[in-house]
Amino acid sequence: MLRNVHIRNLALIKEADIDFENGLNCMTGETGAGKSIIIGSVNIALGEKANRSMVRSGADSGLVEIQFTDVDQKVISALEEADITPDGSNITITRKISSDSSLAKINGETVTLSNLKKITSMLVDIHGQHDHQSLLNSNNHIMILDKFGGEPIAALKEQVRGEYDHFKSIRRELLNYNMDQQALEREKSLLEHELKEIEKAALTPGEDDALEAEFKKLNSAERISESILKAYNSIEGDGDSIRNQLAKAIREVAAAFSMDESVAAFRDTLMDLDSISKDLSQDMEKYINDNRFDGERLAFVQDRLDQLNRLKNKYGSTIEEILKYSDDTAKKLNDFENYAESKAALEKQLYDSKVKLNQLAHKLSDERHKTAGVLEPMIIRNLKDLNFLSSEFGINFEKADKISANGFDKVEFLISTNPGEAVKPLAKVASGGELSRIMLAIKASVADNDDIPTLIFDEIDTGISGKTAQMVAEKLEFLSHNHQIICITHLPQIAAMADTHFQIHKEAVDGSTISDVTKLDDEGMIAEIAGLIGGQEITEITMNNARELKERAEAFKKD
């Protein structure tokens, strides 16, 4: 579950720390107090795009940190697959936003947004203020159905997608065989020329690196030899060379040794130095003789490197890539030499892939129909729980002209909200206020069949009141039995049903506006509910109404 949200320097929030509990968590407050900033901050932590303009004015950066506890093994396995070290059954997600960067971390380890979203999609499902509008687009209906279908549909979709990609690959390859005899001969001639050019070069892997090193050495051979010769003359030459100076020193110490044997160590060291300098000068002389400038070899190496670079410009950036290109070209040429047979083989592969794809698409469609048969009555029950007493709901299937990576199903939700009316496409029937309830009914149905622990509803109560509001509150309370629910609401009926209640408010501090969050105690809950009932002026009557509403909610939860 989502245990804690910590926000710093985002929009109106200077610093806020919110500890959520199990069950139904409600957040209330005046319009513009900052409720949506909290949901937006959570969304950022979950991996949504971070708008740098959200950073509070005057601050260098903004931060949101969310903590989850008691995550299941599936999430822990996903962490391990992403090379993130689990912290027992806890997860801490941090997102820092500055003017020029955005950094995401899970358990202190930096992650990409794609990995972040993959992990968090298993932890939280957010229904925003305008998400119910997505129901008007029938393309979203199949995604809802597939989500409800769970792993069986997901596995089949993966198989269909894989075979569809295979089918497209074969079809692309077949395009190379759509040519007349003259074009075929031109293509074969080009391939033969390329293959001969590569074969003639007699390439060896790693040859270019060795030649580059040799070219560098040969190209500098004169300068290197000149430097070594100067060093050699310093050691072995006439005049004040090292060897001559050592010989002079040895003679002087030998004369001293005849008078004082204690200088024997000096003599021995000088003899060692003379021996070392002699060996060194011999090695230098050999190097100079062995590495005389070879202009012919330099010209050969340069020409060979030019040849290799021309081939790299045409066939690959490394010798290994050129050799692979050669192998591919040889295979392609062989296929063209057996053009008719190769084309027939590919056509057979394309046919077999199409048959397999069609079979998989039918299996997927059958599973979707089976899933729809389970989902339809669940949605109808949830619609009735939300005051659609005479509603009918159906899931219509049509077969698309072509199979895609998603199969061939076109799915559309149909609904009737009035007795005696036939079901029609949802977009043509439902009003704005009804859409939010329909979305809640669908969310409730899908939630019964998924294992996402936390559901967040941002103003799901748009356009409803009275008895319907009470039924929505009861549905949210029912959902909270198996899920942690976090809900932003304006309705007293929903707020009264809360197990944990937060008030979002803003105030002016030192010339700036700051939003803050307060966790309410029992009396605070009553006062806040009274404010939702009566507006600015809270009277004894509204307080009594609020207390009664809260008592009825508590009694409902015990039933």
LUMDOLO-485606 format. One record per residue: residue in one letter; y, x, z of N, C-alpha, C, O in turn. Coordinates in pm, whole numbers, plus 50000, padded with zeros to 5 digits. Each point is the difference from the previous one (the first is absolute). Layout:
BEGIN
AYXZYXZYXZYXZ ...
END
This chain:
BEGIN
M498805008350000501204991750000501255008750000499965011850036 L501164982249923501295007050001500544999650143500384989450051 R499645022350013500355000450142501505002450020500614993750087 N499985015449835501395003750025500735002849870499445005749907 V501834990250088500905003449890501245006550060500664994150085 H499635018049871501205007150047500905002449880499585006049901 I501674989650108500955001149890501245007450050500504997350109 R499985012249810501215007350037500895001949878499575005149896 N501694990650118501055002149898499664994049864500145006549897 L499414981050106499784992749876500854987450002499854991550088 A501055007349814500904988549987500734997550132500665009050052 L499224978750004500724996950123499315005250125500554999150110 I498265006249875499235004250118500245014850028499665008749920 K500954993950198500195013950042498705005350057499555011049966 E499844981250123498695003650052499354987550058500614992650078 A498145005149883499264988450052498555003950019499435007549921 D499984987350187498615002750032499334986750031500374993350097 I498655002949821499394986750014498515001750026499295006249921 D500244988450191498585000450035499384986349973500234990550074 F498995008549819499344987549966498714998450078499405009850045 E500184977749970498774997050075499014992949908500304997049885 N498525000350170499044991749928500564985849989500974996450066 G498394995649850500404986149987501224998149911500205007449904 L500614982650130501164996249918501275006250058500424996750111 N500185012449812501275006350036501104993849915499945000549878 C501084993650188501104993949926501285007950021500255005450108 M500554995249787501335006150007501034989749954499874994249892 T501135003650191501054990349967501365006550017500135010550063 G500884983249879501355005350011500894993849895499524994049903 E501785007450116500964994449906499845006349862499505011249986 T500924981449913500005005449864500875012549997501135000050048 G498325010749894500745012649991499865008850121500635010650007 A498554985250092499875008050122499195012649978500125009650077 G499054990749820499215012049971498514997849996499235009749998 K500334977650000498554997349998499345005949875498965006450008 S501674991249877499415004849876500055015249989499215006049928 I501735000350146500045014750001498735005350065499465010249956 I500074983050147498775004350066498824999049905499205009449989 I500684979349941498894998549905500155010149887499025005849955 G502224996349998500235009849894499625014050045499455007849922 S500844995450203499635013250053498495001750007499465010649967 V499864978950076498535000450003499465002049859499085007849978 N501504985049926499585001649861500155014449953499125005249931 I501995001150106500225014149963498905008850060499465008849933 A500224988850195498955007850065498644997849934499155008850002 L500674979449940498724996949936499905006049859498944999549938 G502185006150012499935006849870500874994549892499965004849887 E500864984950145500884994649896501145009949973500275008950080 K500394989249806501085009049961501114999850104500414989350047 A500085022549989501055001150102501355001049932500265009449924 N500614980950105501365000249947500865008350094500204996350115 R500315015049834500755009150086501284993950055500575004850098 S499884984349837501204993350051499734993050133500944995750067 M497785003049971499674993850128500365008950120500134995150112 V500035018149864500325009050110501354995950060500984997949928 R499055001050202501194995250070501215008949971499885012249997 S501264981549982501235007349972500295010250110500004996750119 G500255015849839500295010650095498805008050043500155010450063 A498644984949905498775007150038499505008449883500174996349884 D499225015150148499455008749896498704994549943499685002249884 S499584990750199498694994949955499634987850082500544997550108 G498524994849838499434988650070498515002050017499375007349924 L500064986250178498595002050027499374986950047500614992350074 V498175005449880499214989050054498595005450028499405006749916 E500124990450202498665004450040499234987950051500484992650085 I498315005549863499174988850044498665005350049499445009549944 Q500054984250161498745004350059499004988649998500314988750036 F498475014649921498904990450000498955004750098499745012050014 T499654978650054498915003350092498754992249961500074989749932 D498805015550112498714993249981499704997449852499504989249966 V500805020549946499674998149858498505001349982499335006750077 D500144986749820498554999849983499525012249921500795008149952 Q497894993050035499395011749938500365001349853500095011149947 K500134977649986500375000549858501305007649981500145007949906 V500824989750182501305006949991499845014850034500595008549934 I498614994450167499775014150038499355007549885500355011549974 S498704982149958499355006449884501005002649889499955010449934 A500974980150045501045001849898500915011750036500435007549912 L499874994250217500805011550045499285013049968500605009449947 E498114991250084499235012249976499925003149851500065011749961 E499814978049955499965002249855501325005849950500035007549902 A501074989150166501325005149961500335013250072501145004549998 D497855001550068500185012650073501034998850112500785009250024 I499224979450043500884997850115499144999550126499014992750005 T501365014950093499215000550123500224987450084501134997150038 P497814995449990500164988050084500385003750143499645010750049 D501084980350016500355001550142499254989350076500584990150045 G498135012149970499184989550059500064987649914499745000549880 S500604988250182500154987549924501474996349985500344988349980 N500555021650031501444997649989500575006449874499495010149951 I501574983949999500715005349883501494999450027500524989750044 T500165021349931501465000450010500565003449862499665010349942 I501204981050006500615002049869501495002250019500674992250068 T499855018349872501425003250010500595001049861499435006149910 R501724987650073500735001049872501455003750031500724992650067 K499695019049884501375004850021500744999549868499505004449896 I501724990050108500804998249879501325007350018500714997950099 S499635010749806501315006550003500684997749865499464993049914 S501715012750069500774997449877499335005649876500264995449890 D498865014750127499405006249882498475000650004499395006049912 S500004987950189498535000750006499434988850084500714993150074 S497985005249912499254990350080498655006350033499285004249909 L500384996350219498785006850044499124990250076500474993050089 A498245006649874499044991250067498905008450064499525009749942 K500104986450181498945007150070499064989950066500434989450047 I498305014249956499004992550078499395009750099499465010449962 N500624986250164499505008750107500535014349986499295009850024 G501994991249937500665012949991499765007549871500575010849981 E498594983949930499695006849874500714993149885499934987849986 T500775020149932500764994649888499054993749898498955005649968 V501434982549982499164992849904500854995049884501224998650013 T498124998849875500674993749887500114985150026499274994550083 L501664998949848500174985650019498764992449955499664989650058 S499665015449839498804993049952498925000150108499344989950023 N500475021550044499025000650109500454991750119499194993750068 L502125006449958500544992050111499724985249977499554993050090 K500735002249789499774985949968498524996650007499624989150043 K499545020249914498554997450003499534997750143499174991250026 I501365016850066499594998650141500594987350060499284992150062 T502035005849919500664988950068499604986449943500124989950069 S499415009849806499574987149943498814994350076499724988049991 M499585020550084498874995350081500434996050140499194995150079 L502105006949953500474997550136500934988050011499974992950101 V500875004849797501054989850009500114992649867499895005949893 D500344981150116500344991849883501324993050032500094992450096 I500935010349822501334994250024500294989149898499845001849879 H500604986750173500474989249913501504998850019500484995250103 G500285009449794501465000050010500614986549971499314990449968 Q502015009150045500734987349988499814993449864500014987849990 H499825020149907499944994449865498635001549936499834997149882 D499185007450197498685002149942499394987149948499215000249905 H501144988350157499404987549953500394996949856499324992349932 Q501805013650022500394998049860498985005949905499904995849884 S499335014150164498985006149914498934989949959499305002149901 L500584987050176499024989749964500364993149870499144994149934 L502145006550028500414993549875499495007549879499974994549890 N499635018050128499445007949891498484999650010499415005650092 S499974987749812498554998150006499245013349990498835000650038 N501825009949913499325012949992499645005350139499115008350014 N501594987050089499715004450136498834992550062499455004350102 H500174984649839498954991750061498655007249999499234999050095 I500495008149795498715006949992499925011150104498915003150050 M502235003049982500005010750102499684994150138499295006350079 I501234981749949499704993450128498524996750009499365002250102 L500124992349789498584996549996499135012450019499044999850077 D501305011049853499205012350008500055006050140499015005350050 K502164993850014500115005250136499094992250095499345005850086 F500634981249897499144991750083498535003349974499174999450091 G500525004049785498605003249964499495012750063498795001950012 G502115006950029499615012050072499215009949918500225001549880 E498855005450186499285011249941499174996349877499995007849905 P499294980750092499224996749880500864999649873499615005449896 I501574988350113500884999549882500615013749974500105004249885 A500295002950220500595013349982499035009449930500405007749912 A498334991850126498995008749938499814996549852499905009049916 L500044978150054499844995849860501235003549917499875004149885 K501314994450173501235003649928500005014949966500435003949892 E499095004350200499945014349975499055003249885500285008649916 Q498594984450080499055001949890500604995549866499855006849899 V500824981750102500624995049877501075009849953500095003249881 R500735001650211501075009349963499425012949941500515005349901 G498414999850160499385012249949499434998249861500175008749914 E499144980250064499404997649868501074997149896499865003749883 Y501224989750158501114997349907500655013149955500335001549882 D499865007950210500555013149963499055007349905500445006549905 H498264992550122499005006149912500064993849860499955007049900 F500164979950095500094992849873501235004649920499915002549880 K501234998550187501235004349932499875014349950500515003249892 S498835005450184499825013949960499195001049870500355007549910 I498584984950084499185000049877500804994449883499935005249888 R500824984350139500794993949892501055009749946500245000549880 R500385007250209500975010049955499335010749916500545004549898 E498264999650145499285010349924499624995049861499995007749904 L499704979650087499614994349870501165000049900499794999849879 L501435000450173501165000349910500005012449912500554999949890 N498825011050159499915012249920499074998549881500015008349909 Y499204981250090499044997949892500484989649900499254995749913 N501995000450100500574990149908500755007349888501234999449994 M498035007449919500615007649891499124999849876498784998550009 D501865003049875499245000549875499445014149980500235008950082 Q499024992949807499335012749977500995011549984499765011050048 Q501354986249883501005010549977500615004650133500145012050024 A500234978450061500555003450131498975007350086500345009150076 L498414986749912498925006550075499875014649960499855008750086 E500214994149783499885013849953501185008550048499825011650037 R501384982649963501175007350049499845003550149500315011150042 E499204979150034499825002350143498945010750025500175008550087 K498744991149837498945010150015500525013849964499695009850066 S501124990949828500555012949957500895005950109499965012150026 L500854979550037500885004750107499185004950119500305010550056 L498674982049982499185004050112499265013149971499885008650088 E499634992849790499315012449962500945012050008499635010850046 H501624987149908500995010850005500295004150145500055011850031 E500144978350055500295003050141498825007150065500185009750074 L498614985549898498815005950060499815014449954499685008750081 K500514993949790499865013749948501045009350060499715011550032 E501514983449982501075008250056499675004350142500235011550037 I499224979350042499655003350138498785009250004499975009650077 E499024987349840498795008249999500315014349955499455009650054 K501424991849848500365013249947500685008550107499875012350000 A500844981350091500705007450105499055006150102500385009150074 A498364986049930498995005450093500565001450142500045011050056 L500374977950000500665000250130499035002650115498844996049995 T501685010750106499245002550123500824995150118501175003850013 P498264987850074500764995250116500545011650083499275009550030 G502014989950007500635010450080500565011549919500665008950054 E499064990949816500475010949914501525001150000500555011050000 D500124977849999501465000349992500625006650123500985007449989 D498454989850130500545006250122499825015149997500915007550037 A497904997149918499735014449992500935006749899500515010950026 L499714982649861500885005649897501455000550047500725009549971 E499714980350102501364999950053500215011950093501035006749995 A497994995950091500115011350093500015013349924500775009050032 E498354992149866499955012449921501285002149922500505011249991 F500044977949951501245001149924501155005050089500805008449960 K499244986350159501055004350093499885014850030501005007250007 K497774997550010499775014250031500325008749879500685010250013 L498824985849868500255007949879501485000549966500535010349960 N500114978450056501424999149964500875009050088501125003749963 S498344999750154500765008450095499405013950013500405007850086 A498624995349826499245012450015500915012349998499835009050083 E501144991649824500875011649990500825002050128500125011050052 R500444978049997500815001050120499175003950122500445007650085 I498334986949922499115003450112499635014949995500075006950101 S499524997849780499605014149985501165009450033499805010450063 E501414985949894501175008250028500235001250151500305010850050 S499554978150020500205000250146498935008250070500305007850091 I498454990549868498915007650062500155014949970499735008350087 L500734995249789500205014249964501075006450089499855011350045 K501234981349980501055005250088499445002650140500305010250063 A498894980249985499405001950132499055012049999499965007650097 Y499284994249793499075011349987500775013250005499595009350069 N501534991649857500795012349998500595002950138500155011750036 S500174978150040500515002050135498955006450090500325007350094 I498434989849875498915005550082499545013749948499785009250078 E500084992049786499295011449941500925009149918499555010649957 G501694985850020500855007749908500505013150057499665003950112 D501165003049806500585012850042501144997650100500414988750022 G500075021950036501174999050088499654994450137499095005050067 D501654984549974499854994450135498984988650006500224990450073 S498695010349852498984989450003499294999950136500085009650076 I499254979649951499324998550130498945010850018499875005650109 R499374997349785498925010050013500585013950028499475007550082 N501624995749848500615013150022500565001250143499865010450065 Q500774978849983500545000250135498895001150105500145007050101 L498724985849872498875000950093499415014150002499635004950107 A500285001749776499465013649993500875009750082499505008750071 K501824989549916500945008250077499834997650150500005009550078 A499854977949961499834996750142498695005750054499945004750114 I499014994849805498705005250044500095015150025499465005150098 R501235001949812500135014650018500755003150130499615009150074 E501464983549954500785002450120499204997450127500065007850095 V499174981349907499194996650117498865009950017499625003350112 A499825001749775498925010050007500515012750065499305006450079 A501964997349887500595011950062500174997750150499765009150080 A500664978849959500184996850142498664999950072499925003850117 F499014991649813498674999050060499475013750039499285001450099 S501085008949823499535013650030500585004850133499475009350062 M501634984349981500645003950126499754989850112500105003350118 D499584984449845499774989550103499024989649946500354991849915 E498415008850135498944991349948500214985350035499334991249945 S501605006150147500224985850038500634991749887500044987850008 V500445018949886500594992649887498944996549896500334996349887 A498395005150150498914997149905500044985549949499694997249884 A500724993650207500054985849960501014997949888499764992049909 F501385015250097501014998849894499425004749867500164993849895 R499135017650115499415005549878499004990349938500024997549880 D499104996950205498964990949949500624987649936499544995649895 T501494998750167500654987949946500645003149865499914992249906 L500755019550086500625003749873498945001949891500234996549884 M498615008950153498925001649903499504986449952499694998249882 D500224992050213499574986349963501014993749904499634993849900 L501665007950131501034994549913499955006149861500194993149900 D499545019950095499905006749871498834994549919500094998149879 S498794999450191498824994649933500264985849948499634996549888 I501044995250196500314986149961500954999949881499804992449905 S501245016150100500965000349889499365004749872500364995449891 K498685013950120499285004849881499174988649938500034997849879 D499234995050208499204988649950500904989449937499684994549895 L501465002850170500934989949949500545003949864500084991749909 S500305020950075500555004449872498964999449890500324997149885 Q498415005850149498924999149901499794985449956499814997249882 D500224993550217499854985749966501144995349911499784992649904 M501455011850127501144996249917499875005449858500304993149903 E499245019550088499825006149867498994992249918500174997749880 K498744998250188498974992249931500564986549955499744995649888 Y501034997750201500594987049965500905001349876499954991749909 I500885019050089500925002249887499225002149870500384994949895 N498525012750113499205002649880499254987649954499834997749880 D499724994250217499204988249965500864988249955499484991049934 N501795008750097500844988449973501185003449909501134995450019 R498585012649884501045003049902500294987449918499094992249973 F502145006049988500414988149925499154998049875499875009149918 D499544978650070499164996649885500674988649924499754988350028 G501095015249878500744989949923499084990849922500304988149985 E498595017349965499074991949921499354989250086499864988549958 R499755015450164499384990250090501034989550042499674988150010 L501565016250015501044990550038500244989749890500154988150028 A499875016449846500204990949887498854990049989500214988349970 F498555016750055498834991249994500084989250108499804988149972 V500495016150152500084990550111501084989649975499814988150026 Q501355016649923501094990649974499624989949893500304988150012 D499055016549882499564991049893498994989850052500034988349963 R499045016450124498994991050054500644989450089499634988349996 L501325016050085500694990450085500784989849917500044988250034 D500585016249859500724990849911499034989749941500334988249988 Q498495016549975498984991049944499574989650105499904988149969 L499865016550153499584990850106501104989850030499724988350022 N501535016249980501114990850030500174989649890500354988550028 R499405015449846500064990149891498934989350020500244988149980 L498575016450059498924990450024500324991050120499704988149998 K500905017650106500384992050117501024989449964499934988750049 N501015014749865501024990349957499384988349925500554989049998 K498305013449940499374989649917498894992450072499834987949979 Y499415019250106498764993950048499844999350152499064993750049 G501845012550026499854999550146500765011350067500275010249937 S500064987950189500845009950069499205011750056500595009950042 T498084989149959499155010950046498845001849902499714991249919 I499645020550090498845002449913498914989750029499324995449909 E500525001150219498984989950035500294986749931499094993549950 E502175002550047500364987449934499785001049849499574990349937 I500725021250005499775001849855498524998949969499624993649902 L499535012650180498554999449977499494985750016499104995749928 K501474996950168499614985950015500434992049877499264991549951 Y501955011350001500474993349878499055003049885499714991349918 S499825021050076499055003849895498714992050011499474995149899 D500015003650224498774992150020500214985549960499154994049934 D502005000350107500294986049966500154998449849499554990149942 T501095019849995500194999449855498675000849928499774992949901 A499345015750148498685001249938499224986950011499334995849906 K500784997850211499324987050017500594989549906499284992349937 K502055007650055500664990349914499635002449853499764990649925 L500205021950037499635003449862498574995649972499694994849893 N499435007450205498614995749984499924984949984499234994849920 D501614998050159500024985549987500494995849862499464990649940 F501555016450009500514996749867499015003749890499944993549896 E499285017250130498965003649902498954989049992499384997749896 N500464995450217499064988750005500804987250025499704992350091 Y501325005949826501014989650022499384986250018500294993050097 A498885003249812499434986550002499154997950126500084989750067 E499095020649964499144998850117500824999750129499724992150091 S501315016749916500835000450120500754987050019500104994950112 K500444999749780500734987450008499084988750045500374991750083 A498435008349862499034989550036499625001150148499844990050070 A500025022749977499655002050141501124995050092499744993750102 L501515009349860501134995250080500114984849997500294993850102 E499495000349783500034985449989498934993750087500224989550061 K498605017149945498934995150087500435001150147499774990850079 Q500855020649957500495001750137501064989550032500024994550110 L500875002749794501054990250023499394986150020500434992450087 Y498575004449833499334986950012499324998850136500124989950069 D499155020849969499294999750129500994998750116499764992750096 S501375014649893501004999350105500614986050006500264994850109 K499974999249776500584986549997499064990050064500424991150074 V498285010349896499004991050058499985001650153500004990250074 K499995022549971499985002650144501274994850066499964994150108 L501185008249825501284995250054500004984850011500494994550098 N498984998949802499944985450001499104995050113500304990050066 Q498585017049955499094996150108500665001750137499894991350087 L500795020049930500695002550127501124989950022500214995450112 A500525001349780501094990350013499464986350039500634992850077 H498215003549870499384987350038499565000250147500164990150072 K499295021349972499625001150141501224998650090499974993250103 L501125013449855501244999150077500524985650001500444995050104 S499504998549782500474986249991499144990850087500524991150068 D498175011049930499104991950082500335001850149500004990350076 E500295022149964500325002850140501334993450036500174995050111 R500785005149794501294993550026499834984850012500614993850087 H498575000349828499764985550012499354996850134500354990250066 K498715018249974499334998050128501015001150115499974992150094 T500925017949896501025001950102500984988450003500414995550107 A499954999649774500924988649992499404987750068500714992150062 G497985006449926499334988650064500095000550151499954989650066 V500175022449990500165001550144501474998750040500334993850101 L500565012149817501425000450034500674986349989500844996750084 E498814995549815500674987049978499974991150123501064995650045 P497765001450014500004991150118500715006150120500564992850082 M499435020649929500705006450112501514997749986500684997050098 I499845004549780501434997949978500354985450023501054997050059 I498114993949897500254985750022500084997050149500894992650044 R498195013050035500034997850146501295005550059500624993650084 N499765018349873501225006050054501254992649954500984999350074 L498994995249806501134991949954500164987550087501124996250036 K497774997549999500064988250085500505003650140500704992250064 D498915019649982500505004750129501505002449998500645000650105 L499935000949775501435002749984500754987849946501045001249936 N498384986950092500664987249969499974996249852500814991749957 F498295014149965499714994849867498784990850015498885003849966 L501354984550086498884991650043499174994649885498804997950016 S501814999949867499254994349887499965009849883499974995949884 S500025016650146500065010149894498635002649941498974998550065 E501065005649809498815004849932500335013749944501145002949962 F497865005550034500225013649951498805004249916498854997450036 G501435009249853498925004849914500355013549939501185003549988 I497805003949973500185012849933499444998749859498804998449981 N502095002349921499624998049861499725013549933500735009750017 F498174990649905499635012049925500124997449851499564989649951 E501015020049978499965000149854499555013849956500205010050070 K499194990449812499505012749948501015005749902500374993549902 A500065018750123500955006649911499325003649869498785000849992 D502045001349905499465003449868499305013550001499025002049928 K501495007350153499445013450002499705004250144500674995850094 I498315012749920499695005650131500965011550028500275008249912 S500234992450210500865011050043499315007450115498854997250033 A501885012250027499465007350114499754990850118499315003950095 N501254983949902499844990450108499024988849964499944989850068 G499305012149825499094989649955500664990749901500975003749934 F498504984050055500594990649904500544987350066500384990649930 D499665009050202500434987850069501514998650006500715009650029 K499774978549942501384996150027499934989250108499404989549980 V501225013350133499874991250117501354993850032501035006749997 E498954980250034501244993350039499694990050111499024992649994 F501855007450107499864990550110500604986649960501114999349946 L498164990050083500454986349972500134992650132499225002250093 I501764988849915500224992950126500574986149974500704997749902 S498984993450187500634986850005500394997750145499165001150090 T502104995749933500474998050138500214985350032500384996650112 N499374994649790500194985650021498744992449962499345003549903 P500334986150174498794992149971500054994349858501044995449953 G497815005049980499884993949869500455008649884499754996549885 E500905014450142500465008849892498945010549970499375005650091 A500444996949780499035010249959500565013850033501215002150005 V497875007250016500455013750027500675005849875499564997849887 K501505009750136500755006349891500295014450041499865003650117 P500555004749786500365013950037501005000250114500984992550000 L498775016150096500805000550121501495001649969500844994050066 A499495014049834501395002649966500744987349957501234999450009 K498024990449943500634987849950500094989150105500594989549976 V498815012850141499904989450100500785003250127500754991650050 A499065020550002500485003150134501495002650003500575006349911 S500074988850195501415002950024500125013050079498995005750042 G502244999049977500225012450073499454999550141499345009450045 G500934979650026499504998750136498494999350006499385005250093 E500034988249808498544998949997499355013549970498925003050051 L501725005049867499425012849961499715008950120498965006550006 S501964993850090499795008650116498784995350079499245008250051 R500584978849960498824994950072498725002449921498965003350057 I501134995149810498825002649918499595014750012498825003250010 M502195005649988499695014250015499365002650135499065007950009 L501434985750097499415001750132498564995150001499135006250061 A500624982649873498634994849993499085009949929498865002150041 I501665003949851499205009749927499795012550084498895005350008 K502204999550057499885011850085499004997550113499195008750033 A500894979450024499084996750109498565000049950499105004650070 S500684990349811498654999549943499485014049972498865003350032 V501995004949907499585013649967499815008250128499075008150009 A501804989850089499925007750125498684997350072499465008850066 D500044978849922498724996750064498875008649945498965001450063 N501265004249818498925007149931500285014849984499255007049932 D501844998250130500265014349987500095006350139500024993050102 D500025020349899500005007050128501305007650024500025009650077 I501074986249856501295006250028500474994750136500164988050017 P500075021050079500234995350138501374993850026500134991450087 T500915012849837501374995650030500604992749880499995005149888 L500524982950137500694992249898501454998150043500274995950113 I500655007049797501424998550029500604989349909499855000749878 F500824989550181500644989249925501505000550024500474998350112 D500265004049781501465000750008500584986649956500124997349880 E500224994350217500604986849975499114991349910500424995349895 I498335002950151499064991249930500424985450013499494991349929 D501475005850164500384986250030501114994749911500584989550029 T499755017749863501104995649912499774985949949498954996949943 G502044994550077499984986549942499124990050070499684989749941 I499915012950185499164990350070500624996650136500845007450051 S498744981350004500534995750129499064989350056499004996549938 G501364998350181499304988650059498525002250020499555010450047 K499684979349914498555000350020499375011649923499085006550049 T501424995949830499465010949919500195013450070499115008649996 A502054993250067500265012450072498985002050112499535011150023 Q500144978150046499025000850107498635004049946499285007850062 M500364986749822498705003049940499955014549951498965006650009 V502164998549941500065014149960499835008850123499295010049997 A501374986250112499875007750125498555000350046499505010550041 E499834978149952498604999450043499105008449910499045006150047 K501284994349821499205008049908500185015050030499045007749997 L502204996250032500245014150035499285003650129499455011050012 E500554979850083499315002550127498505001449976499335008350061 F500144983549850498565000749967499685013549936498995006350033 L501874998149875499785012949936500035011550101499335010249982 S501454988150125500155010750098498755002050084499925009650077 H499094981549910498755001750074499245012249947499345007050077 N500744995449791499245010849938500895010949940499495010149951 H501824987950053500935009749943501205001350092500384990650069 Q500205021049930501325001550063501034994349902500055004149884 I500764986550163501024993749915501395004250048500314999050119 I500515005549788501405003150028500834991149908499845000449878 C501044991650181500684989549924501494999650032500394999150117 I500435001649781501434997250014500204985249972499564994949897 T501114998250195500124985649985501364995050048500685006450079 H499694981849869501194992850048499594986950069500864992650050 L497855004749954499544987050050499585000950147499245008950038 P501254981950044499625000150141498514997350020499395005250093 Q500014986649818498584997050014499145012549989499045001850075 I501325007149829499255012349983500295009750115499095006250054 A502184995049983500385009050108499314996050130499605008650079 A500274978349944499364995250122498535004050006499425001250108 M499975000849775498585003249994499755015050024498855004350011 A502215003649999499875014650009499325004450129500244994450107 D498905015649880499465006850118500985010650047500145002650120 T500555003649783501025010050030501224996849915499884997149881 H501315003450181501214995349931501085010850011500315004950108 F500264998749775501085009849994501264993449947499964992449903 Q501165010750161501294995249951500735011649932500155010850056 I500294986649820500785009949926501464995750006500344988749965 H500525020350080501424996650013500845012149962499525011350001 K501734986249965500895011149967501274999050083500424989350043 E500195022449977501225000650079500865011749953499515009449938 A501764990050093500925010749964500035010350112500234996750116 V499525016049846500015011050097500815011549942499675005249894 D501404998750174500835011249957500464998549855500005009549923 G500394978350043500554997749867498984998349890500394999049883 S498315000650149498984997949896499044989150046499884997250119 T499434996749784499074989150030498595005450012499545007749915 I499794988350191498645004950026499074988250026500334990950075 S498505009549861498964990150027499065005450107499705011950004 D499854979250083499105004250107498894989650014500124988749953 V498805015350114498824991550017499704998850148499925010150071 T499894977649976499684997750141498714992050009499864989449938 K499205015650140498774992550027500294990150111500455003950108 L499304983249866500404989450092498934997050103498815000149971 D501644997150151499084995050102499914984849985500574994449906 D498724999150184499764985549986501304992249992500164991449914 E500795011550176501264992749999500835003549877500704991549945 G499215021150013500705004049879499484992749878500764996449911 M497915001350085499414992549890500564985749997500364994949894 I499704998950224500494986250009501454999449950500364990949926 A500455018750116501415000049960500145002049849500854993849936 E498315014950008500095002649855499544987849921500594996749897 I498364996650151499524987949932501074989150008500224992549905 A500455006850211501094990250015501115002849900500614990849945 G499675022250031501015003649901499594995949860500854996049920 L497875004950049499514995749869500104984849985500204994949890 I499644998150222500094985349995501454995349992500334991649917 G500515014050168501354994550014501125008049941501154995650003 G498555016349942501075008049943500765007650108499415004450098 Q501904997049883500805008350089500104994150141499955007450099 E500184979549910500204993650131498654996050059499344990849952 I500265016450153498734997250067500294991550124500695004450092 T498774983649909500214990850111498724998950082498955005449964 E501164987450144498824997850083498944992349924498805002050019 I501684989049893499044992149920499225009049907498784999149991 T501945010049937499295008849906499085009650076498935003549950 M501475000750170499135008750079498734992550040498905005649995 N501264981850045498824992050034499104997949879498785000850009 N501864996549875499234998349877499225012849966498834999649960 A501845011650059499355012849970498845002550094498945004749959 R501274992050170498945002250098498804990949969498855004250010 E501444983449951498924990849965499255004849876498774999349995 L501985005649905499395004949877499085012050031498915001149944 K501545007650143499195011650037498764995850077498925005549979 E501234984750109498854995350076498974993549910498795002050017 R501684990149884499074993849905499285010749917498814998849971 A501915011649993499395010849922498925006950083498925003149948 E501374999450179499015006750085498784991250020498875004950004 A501354982050009498884990750014499154999949874498774999350007 F501905001349874499265000149873499135012549991498874999349951 K501655011850095499235012549990498774999950091499025007049975 K501044985150131498874999550092498914990449952498855001150042 D501534989549871499024990049953498915006749914499094993249952 
END
